[in-house]
Every structure is written in structure tokens, then in C-alpha cells.
Amino acid sequence: MNKDMSYSGVMSRRNEIMKKAVGIDYQRFEDTGIAFDYEKMMRETGYSLEEMKKIQGATGVGNTPLLELKNLTNLARKLAGKGKGARIFIKDEAANPSGSFKARRAANAVYHAKKNGYKGVIAATSGNYGAAVASQAAIHGLKCIIVQECYDSKGKGQPEIIEKARKCEAYGAEVVQLTVGPELFYTFLTLLEETGYFNASLYTPFGIAGVETLGYELCMQMREKEGRDPDVVVCTNAGGGNLTGTARGIIKAGADNTLIVGASVNLKGLHMASDEQFNKKSFTTGHTGFGMPFATWPDRSDVPRSAARPLRYMDRYVTVNQGEVFYMTEALAQLEGLERGPAGNTSLAAAFSLAQELDEDKIIIAQETEYTGAGKHIQPQLSFARENGIEIKFGDPREEIPGENIILPEHPRLIKAIDLDLDKIRRSYIKNCLQINNIKELSSNDLQFLAVETKTDLEFVKRVVEELKS
């Protein structure tokens, strides 16, 4: 019997396809109403933290340097008030085989795929994760397909995404390149069904658990260097997996007093699924176009229940502008001798600003870097922006309008991380839970679940629910 390969037909088989491609029956974690057993789902990986470290270490992943940025710290102190200016450190994740922290996620997922007899892996990603999966698949001798959303309807591609396709192909992966739109998920599901390959999703427990080693590792390195835990760790936030995994690792290290800050590039006003606006942005990841939707509804991902749930762990959420991140990328190269990719420096731009709020004896860590080169470099990205009608100039980044201009700060004192209203984001998440699940009354279990999901308490959840009813 021929299967219905229409869009609606494939989508109707989504859960069946996912169950076979991931090997997880997500229904086992569901409760009545809104709640589900998140920690039980995370234990589904079947690997302890020590086992994950060994899996990653076997392919050269992890144990990346934790570097103190003394020159950037000195600059921050010159701009800060008396006695202010925390020491800035950075976790140099570009040292991983594929050039980013995503290697940690991929190492676990691909190892698990091979262990369970899959002949290949598939990932839908336009980011560094594609290269990470392709790299790990090459090491383990598995086939690899990466599905990218990289072109607008005119066939014009983002230089950063095109570079990532080159890197995936260099590792021997097949890259399927698509225009922006709903065909990405349809194509992804179709390939999973046709090939029987493993879904190396960014959002499975395997992927998120892989990042736990990063958080744990940076705490251990800080204790070895300074005999203490970091005061603040800043995580670039997009789909939430980076922050979720890092925070879970920090918790497993026992660093209970370390504050977790999410940082995203401000792309307010740009719609990520818009063909017209697709090439109006200079960052393809680490931005609010992913950060906000995935924070307020994490289960929009390519698995039934996402393991990336940043609101569970976030103490603060800030944004920086595109021009500020480009500036900080140049500063990192020219002051610290580290040339790294712009998107990975989102957390560093935020950390540079936040360091000026903290006392000199405090420590703040930007928890990632990424490789740079070709289309990921500043020059091609800014050139591409100009070609798409974006004005590039020096001035005050606060005047930057995403999709219209990129304003490089005329002085480093103008780099300022802007706080987002975390309670407002939490309210949006609770509202989505009620509306999407069509829930009228919440059980005590649901209320407790939402309190944990939003890192608040029962009183906050009850108050929000009452406000939504009125």
C-alpha cells in the first residue's frame, strides 16, 4: 500500500515517524493535562555525566580551554564605576573538532545512533550543529544528511549558512538546501521515513544532555584555576538547548549560587519565516527570532517534547544588538588574539556589559566561542547586509533597527546589554500552555509543573492564571 506523501499525509504520521527515528516513546512521559515528567525524559539517554564525558572525549570533544580575557577585563574596568568590572573568562568551544559547542550535542546523539544500529543520521539545522553531526558521523562511519533552510525565493543564500553547508560537505555529508518556509519540516520527516536514519535532533534528551558536560567542565576548571565557582555564566540563547544543557551541568557540579544569564541578538521586528525578511538579518542563530518563540513555547521543535527548556534555568535574559556583537568580535581578535565567529560572541558582548555592573572580585564567564572563516567572517556578513539594503554605520547601537541598519558602537562604553522582562516571557509561556492544550482548569500537578517550568512558585503561576481568565 502506497503511503500518502502529501504534506498533510506526512504530517499526520509525524509522531510515528519521530518515535521510530529517535527510539523514544514520548507518551511514556505524559501526564494528564499540561504536565509531563521532564526528568524521566532526560534520564532516557541512559548515560551518566561521566559516561557522556568519555563518549565525547573518545572523539576529541570537550575539555576545551577556559581563558581569562585580561585585556577586555581591563577595558571594562576603565568604563565601569570605581571598584566595578568583574573578571571576564571565556570557554573556547571553537577548540572542538567541528568548531563549536554543538560537537557535544552531536557526539552523544551520533554515538547513540550507532550503538542502536542506525545506518545514518539526519539533522534539520542551518547552524553549527550540522557540521557537528557531520563530523561525528564521519568519525563513526555513519551516513549523514543535513537539511538546511538557506535561500529566499530568489535563490539568494545567507553567506553564513552557505559556509556551514561547505563544512558539512567537507565531512562527507549530503546537504539538502531549501528555501525558507514550511517545506523544511516536511522534507525532514520524509527523509527520516524513507531512510530509516536516526533523528539527531537538537532537542532530544541526547543532544541536551551532551551540553551538560560544558557546564560541569567550566565549573571544574574555575575551581582548579581560582578555587571557586563563577558568579555569572552567560549563555547565548536561541532554541534553548545551549542554556539548558549548560545550566544542568552547572547544577550537577554543585554550583548552586552561579547565576545563569541568557543572551540573544536583538532581531525584534523580523519574522524568521518571512521570505522577504530572511536575508535582512546578519545572524542566523543566537537571536530573539528563535530565543523568544522557543522560550515561550519550547515544544514547537522537531520532537514531541523538547528537552531544551530555558525558562527552567534562566535567572536573567538580556539582548545585545548586531553591531555590538560585530564590534566585540573585532575586540576579541585585536585585544586578546582570538579570532572567532560573530554569532558565538553574543554571550561575550553581553558579558562585557554585565561585567561593568559587578564588583572587581566577581567572575563572569561567556560560555562559548565558535569557529570563523569564509561566510562566517565579519566582512562577508557585512557586505551581504549592504547588498540587501542594510545601512552600516558607526553610532549608538540603541538606535539600531533590525532589518534597516547595523550600528557599530562608536565607543565601547555604548555596548549595553538590555534586560528583557522575564516575568512577561513566563506569562506568555503559561498562556501558550493553556491555549495550545485547550486547558480550562489546572490540576495541582499542572500548577507545580508550571512553577518548575518557569522557575517561579505556585503563587506566581496561580496569579498569572487568574489574570489570563479575567
ZILINDA-V38623 format. One record per residue. RES is the residue in one small letter. PSI is psi in degrees with one decimal (999 if undefined). OMEGA is omega in degrees with one decimal (999 if undefined). BURIAL is # if it has 9 or more other C-alpha atoms within 8 Angstrom, else .. Layout:
RES|PSI|OMEGA|BURIAL, RES|PSI|OMEGA|BURIAL
This chain:
m|126.7|-179.5|., n|136.5|178.0|., k|150.0|176.2|., d|110.7|-177.2|., m|14.1|173.9|., s|165.6|-179.8|., y|-48.3|-178.5|., s|-35.2|-179.9|., g|-45.6|179.1|#, v|-42.5|-179.3|#, m|-31.8|179.4|., s|-20.7|179.2|., r|11.7|-173.8|., r|-53.3|-176.5|#, n|-38.3|178.6|., e|-44.2|179.7|., i|-44.5|-178.1|#, m|-41.2|-179.3|#, k|-42.7|-179.7|#, k|-36.6|-173.9|#, a|-20.0|179.9|#, v|-26.2|-179.0|#, g|18.8|179.8|., i|129.4|173.0|., d|96.9|-175.0|., y|-19.8|179.1|#, q|-23.8|-179.5|., r|-19.6|-175.9|., f|-5.8|-174.8|#, e|144.2|172.3|#, d|177.7|173.5|., t|150.6|179.0|., g|-133.9|-174.2|#, i|-35.9|-167.8|#, a|151.5|166.9|#, f|162.7|-175.1|., d|90.9|-176.4|#, y|-46.2|-176.9|., e|-34.5|175.3|., k|-40.5|177.9|., m|-41.7|179.9|#, m|-31.8|177.8|#, r|-11.8|-179.0|#, e|-19.0|178.2|., t|-33.8|-179.9|#, g|8.1|-178.3|., y|133.9|174.6|., s|169.2|177.9|., l|-42.4|179.7|., e|-39.3|178.1|., e|-39.2|178.7|., m|-38.8|177.7|#, k|-39.5|179.3|#, k|-41.6|178.5|., i|-46.3|-179.4|#, q|-44.0|-178.3|#, g|-29.8|-179.4|#, a|-22.1|178.7|., t|19.9|175.5|#, g|15.6|-179.1|., v|140.7|176.7|#, g|-176.2|-176.5|#, n|40.6|179.9|., t|156.3|-175.9|#, p|144.6|169.2|., l|111.2|-170.4|#, l|136.4|173.5|., e|129.4|-179.6|., l|81.4|-172.1|#, k|-37.3|-178.4|#, n|-38.9|176.0|., l|-34.7|175.4|#, t|-44.8|179.0|#, n|-39.4|178.1|#, l|-43.4|178.6|., a|-39.1|-179.5|#, r|-32.1|176.7|#, k|-30.2|-177.4|., l|-20.0|-175.6|., a|170.2|175.7|#, g|170.8|-178.4|#, k|131.0|178.7|., g|0.9|-178.8|., k|161.1|178.7|#, g|82.6|-179.4|#, a|155.0|174.2|#, r|132.5|-176.6|#, i|126.8|174.6|#, f|160.1|176.6|#, i|138.9|176.6|#, k|112.5|-170.6|#, d|75.5|-177.2|#, e|-11.7|174.6|#, a|-15.2|179.6|#, a|-8.5|175.8|#, n|156.9|-174.6|#, p|-40.6|-178.7|#, s|1.6|170.9|#, g|13.1|177.6|#, s|171.2|178.7|#, f|-17.8|-178.3|#, k|-18.9|176.9|#, a|-30.7|179.6|#, r|-42.0|178.8|#, r|-45.1|-175.9|#, a|-37.0|-177.8|#, a|-44.7|179.8|#, n|-46.1|-175.9|#, a|-45.8|-176.8|#, v|-38.3|175.3|#, y|-45.9|-178.7|#, h|-38.3|179.0|#, a|-46.7|-179.4|#, k|-42.2|-179.7|#, k|-33.9|-176.5|., n|13.7|169.5|., g|10.3|176.3|., y|144.2|-178.6|#, k|-15.2|-179.1|#, g|174.7|180.0|#, v|150.0|176.6|#, i|139.7|174.4|#, a|138.4|175.0|#, a|105.5|-176.0|#, t|140.1|173.4|#, s|6.7|-174.9|#, g|-162.8|-178.4|#, n|-17.0|-177.5|#, y|-32.9|178.9|#, g|-47.3|178.7|#, a|-36.4|179.8|#, a|-45.3|178.9|#, v|-43.1|179.9|#, a|-40.9|179.1|#, s|-47.6|-179.1|#, q|-36.9|177.8|#, a|-39.1|178.1|#, a|-42.8|-179.9|#, i|-40.4|-175.2|., h|-0.2|177.2|#, g|30.6|178.5|., l|152.4|172.1|#, k|155.3|-177.6|#, c|132.6|173.7|#, i|128.5|176.5|#, i|126.4|179.4|#, v|120.0|-175.8|#, q|143.3|168.2|#, e|103.0|-168.8|#, c|-11.7|-176.6|#, y|153.4|165.7|#, d|-177.6|-174.8|#, s|-14.5|178.1|., k|1.2|179.6|., g|15.3|179.9|., k|124.6|-174.4|., g|147.8|175.4|#, q|129.0|-178.8|#, p|-34.1|179.8|#, e|-40.9|-179.4|#, i|-39.5|178.2|#, i|-38.5|176.8|#, e|-40.0|-179.7|#, k|-32.4|175.1|#, a|-42.9|177.8|#, r|-43.6|-177.9|., k|-40.9|177.7|#, c|-45.1|-179.5|#, e|-32.2|177.4|#, a|-30.7|178.0|., y|2.0|176.2|#, g|8.4|-179.0|#, a|153.5|168.8|#, e|130.3|-178.5|#, v|122.2|176.9|#, v|113.7|-175.2|., q|131.1|-174.5|#, l|163.0|170.9|#, t|163.5|-179.0|#, v|136.8|179.7|#, g|-177.9|-174.3|#, p|-10.5|-177.9|., e|-17.7|-179.8|., l|-54.0|-175.9|#, f|-36.6|177.2|#, y|-47.5|180.0|#, t|-42.0|179.4|#, f|-49.6|179.8|#, l|-41.0|179.9|#, t|-43.7|179.4|#, l|-40.1|177.3|#, l|-43.6|-178.0|#, e|-41.1|-176.6|#, e|-38.0|-173.8|., t|-28.2|-173.5|., g|16.7|-179.7|#, y|165.2|178.5|#, f|137.7|175.5|#, n|98.0|180.0|#, a|55.4|-175.4|#, s|148.7|173.0|#, l|-21.2|-165.1|#, y|9.2|175.3|#, t|163.3|174.8|#, p|-32.2|-179.1|#, f|-45.4|-178.6|#, g|-45.6|-177.2|#, i|-41.5|178.9|#, a|-30.2|179.0|#, g|-29.8|-178.9|#, v|-14.3|178.1|#, e|-32.1|-179.9|#, t|-29.6|179.8|#, l|-50.7|-180.0|#, g|-43.1|179.2|#, y|-44.4|-176.6|#, e|-44.3|-177.4|#, l|-31.1|175.5|#, c|-44.0|179.5|#, m|-40.6|179.4|#, q|-38.9|179.6|#, m|-38.9|177.6|#, r|-37.4|179.0|#, e|-39.4|-178.2|., k|-44.9|-169.1|., e|-6.5|-179.9|., g|25.3|-177.0|., r|170.5|176.7|., d|156.1|175.0|#, p|149.9|177.3|#, d|-37.9|-178.1|#, v|137.4|171.2|#, v|125.2|-179.3|#, v|125.2|-177.2|#, c|127.1|171.3|#, t|132.8|-175.1|#, n|126.3|173.3|#, a|-91.2|177.6|#, g|-8.4|174.3|#, g|-11.5|-176.3|#, g|-37.5|179.4|#, n|-50.5|-179.4|#, l|-44.6|-178.4|#, t|-51.9|-177.9|#, g|-43.9|179.6|#, t|-45.5|-179.3|#, a|-41.0|179.2|#, r|-37.3|177.3|#, g|-38.7|177.4|#, i|-41.4|177.8|#, i|-42.2|179.4|#, k|-23.5|175.9|., a|-7.6|179.2|#, g|15.8|-180.0|., a|69.9|-170.9|#, d|-21.2|-175.9|., n|2.6|178.3|., t|127.5|178.7|#, l|137.9|179.8|., i|119.0|-179.4|#, v|127.0|172.9|#, g|143.2|179.3|#, a|130.9|178.3|#, s|151.1|172.0|#, v|132.7|-178.5|#, n|110.5|174.3|#, l|33.8|-178.4|#, k|132.8|178.4|., g|-16.4|177.9|., l|134.2|179.6|#, h|124.1|-173.4|., m|-23.1|-179.1|., a|8.1|-178.8|., s|124.5|177.7|#, d|-41.5|-177.6|#, e|-36.1|-174.5|., q|-4.8|-174.4|#, f|-42.3|-177.4|#, n|17.0|177.0|#, k|-3.6|-179.8|#, k|153.3|179.2|#, s|1.0|178.3|#, f|127.1|-178.2|#, t|-1.1|177.2|#, t|171.4|177.4|., g|25.3|-176.5|#, h|169.8|-176.4|#, t|-20.4|177.6|#, g|-24.6|170.7|#, f|-42.4|-173.1|#, g|-45.5|-178.0|#, m|-50.4|179.7|#, p|-39.4|-177.8|#, f|-24.6|174.5|#, a|-40.4|-176.4|#, t|-15.0|172.6|#, w|81.4|-175.9|#, p|-24.8|-176.1|#, d|17.7|171.0|#, r|2.6|-174.8|., s|-172.8|-174.9|#, d|16.4|172.3|#, v|156.9|-176.6|#, p|-38.9|177.1|., r|118.0|-179.4|., s|138.1|174.5|#, a|-8.3|177.2|#, a|108.1|-175.8|#, r|79.0|-170.0|#, p|-29.2|-178.5|#, l|-20.6|177.0|#, r|-23.7|-168.7|#, y|-13.2|-171.8|#, m|127.4|175.5|#, d|-21.9|-177.0|., r|147.3|-180.0|#, y|122.3|-177.3|#, v|160.0|173.7|#, t|152.8|169.8|#, v|159.0|-177.5|#, n|162.8|-177.0|#, q|-45.8|-178.9|#, g|-35.3|179.3|#, e|-38.8|-179.7|#, v|-40.7|175.7|#, f|-43.3|179.6|#, y|-45.5|-178.5|#, m|-30.0|176.1|#, t|-43.3|176.7|#, e|-39.5|180.0|#, a|-40.6|178.9|#, l|-40.0|180.0|#, a|-45.5|-171.2|#, q|-22.7|178.6|., l|-28.8|-175.7|., e|-3.9|178.5|#, g|24.7|-179.8|., l|107.8|176.6|., e|113.5|-176.7|#, r|165.1|-177.3|#, g|145.0|-176.7|#, p|-47.7|-174.5|#, a|-36.8|179.1|#, g|-14.1|-179.8|#, n|9.7|175.0|#, t|-46.9|-179.7|#, s|-32.3|179.7|#, l|-41.5|177.7|#, a|-41.9|177.8|#, a|-42.9|-178.6|#, a|-37.7|178.8|#, f|-41.3|177.9|#, s|-47.6|-176.6|#, l|-31.2|179.2|#, a|-31.4|-177.9|#, q|-14.7|176.3|#, e|-21.6|-171.3|#, l|156.4|176.7|#, d|157.9|-176.7|#, e|-25.8|-177.7|#, d|2.7|178.8|., k|161.3|179.6|#, i|130.8|177.7|#, i|137.1|-177.9|#, i|128.0|165.5|#, a|117.8|-162.6|#, q|14.1|175.3|#, e|155.9|161.9|#, t|169.5|174.2|#, e|160.3|179.6|#, y|161.4|174.3|#, t|172.4|-179.3|#, g|155.8|178.8|., a|-126.3|-174.8|., g|-14.2|179.4|#, k|-11.4|-176.6|#, h|157.5|-178.1|#, i|-46.9|-173.3|#, q|-52.1|178.7|., p|-31.3|179.2|#, q|-42.6|178.9|#, l|-36.4|176.7|#, s|-42.5|178.7|., f|-39.5|178.3|#, a|-45.2|178.7|#, r|-42.5|-180.0|#, e|-24.9|-179.5|., n|21.3|172.4|., g|13.9|179.9|., i|128.3|178.2|#, e|131.4|177.8|#, i|124.2|-179.8|#, k|166.2|173.1|., f|147.2|180.0|., g|-145.3|179.7|., d|115.9|-178.6|#, p|-21.7|179.0|#, r|-19.6|-179.8|., e|2.2|-179.8|., e|135.2|176.6|#, i|108.1|-178.7|., p|133.1|-179.0|#, g|-11.7|179.2|#, e|-41.3|-178.8|#, n|164.2|170.3|#, i|119.4|-176.6|#, i|111.2|175.9|#, l|131.3|-177.0|#, p|131.9|179.7|#, e|-10.7|175.2|., h|142.9|-177.7|., p|-19.3|178.4|., r|-15.5|-179.1|., l|-5.9|177.5|#, i|110.5|-175.8|#, k|118.1|173.8|#, a|134.2|-177.6|#, i|127.6|-179.4|., d|136.9|168.6|., l|154.4|180.0|., d|98.5|-175.7|., l|-35.6|178.1|., d|-34.8|177.2|., k|-40.2|177.7|., i|-40.3|177.6|#, r|-40.9|177.6|#, r|-41.1|179.4|#, s|-38.9|178.2|#, y|-46.5|179.7|#, i|-41.7|178.0|#, k|-44.1|178.7|#, n|-39.2|178.1|#, c|-43.6|-178.9|#, l|-45.2|-175.0|#, q|-47.1|-175.9|., i|-35.4|178.6|., n|-2.6|179.8|#, n|50.0|-177.8|., i|128.1|178.3|#, k|-40.6|-179.2|., e|136.1|-179.2|., l|136.3|174.6|#, s|168.2|177.2|., s|-32.9|177.9|., n|-40.0|177.2|., d|-44.2|-179.2|#, l|-43.4|179.4|#, q|-39.7|178.0|#, f|-46.0|-178.7|#, l|-32.7|176.8|#, a|-41.7|178.2|#, v|-42.4|-179.1|#, e|-33.3|-175.9|#, t|3.8|-178.9|#, k|46.8|178.4|#, t|-136.7|177.9|#, d|175.8|-176.7|#, l|-36.6|-179.0|#, e|-41.8|178.7|., f|-47.6|-178.2|#, v|-46.0|-179.9|#, k|-40.4|-179.5|#, r|-43.0|179.4|., v|-43.2|179.9|#, v|-41.9|178.7|#, e|-39.7|178.1|., e|-38.2|-179.7|., l|-28.3|179.1|., k|-29.1|-174.8|., s|999|999|.
